[in-house]
């Protein structure tokens, strides 16, 4: 009887493995003469954490399916439009030689060993590099933003209709000295240091000089210079102190609940305003180029789809 149970278990296990294999190899999309399998799609999503919500996973899965379809369309277009040349093959060989030199110290055998550990052959690796080069080339030729020209009128219209995006709140040009209260130090250590720094500043030592020597903040090398910042970038206590200061004045010692202390100096102030077009022109142009580039890409993909056989399952 035990042997019978073992036999049934083995049959069930084989059936489960067979069903899993069928699922992995199941065709999800046919693109011309190539297929995209369920396994390929799942492999492309392997970087997602297990906790990814089902709704997010399904959306990302659909996006990845389209990415894989786009990839196959581009590779097919490259071959069907006669781009394949001996020059490409030589370029691939050069790319691989550069990879070996850069990543494996010029040792080809190290590359082969690494590929074997990854379950890949050299031929598979070479094909992967070849397809990567083709994708780079075709995307550059068909969607490169170098071909896009944005007129001044378009920039002006975008600015006029998106002025809320360019609003800036009240700002101060701030320098800051931060003195952390370390757990291994006696309580009040940070305050004693900050008060000594304040005394030296009051005696005429430049604020930036003291910041460069004593501040534990990330802008220490810049003399504590935080540049133009809005109130929202500071804690409530620091924000109130900074925006109450007049330009050219520094604060007293500001101690937070955790014992860390700060000294602030305001170099300048400017009220809330909408940034001028001249300030944001380059940003707007980049945004419009990106939008137009995506439009070009989608039209290109649609043209390739129209000339190809694509079926979803």
VENDA-V304188 format. One record per helix or strand. SS is the DSSP state (h for helix, s for strand). FROM is the first residue (numbers start at 0). TO is the last residue. Records with the same first field share a line. If there is no record, write none. Layout:
SS=FROM-TO + FROM-TO
//
This chain:
h=1-24 + 37-43 + 53-79 + 85-102 + 107-116 + 121-142 + 144-146 + 151-160 + 162-165 + 188-201 + 206-213 + 219-221 + 230-232 + 235-243 + 276-305
s=26-30 + 33-36 + 166-167 + 170-178 + 224-229 + 248-249 + 253-254 + 260-269 + 272-273 + 309-311
//
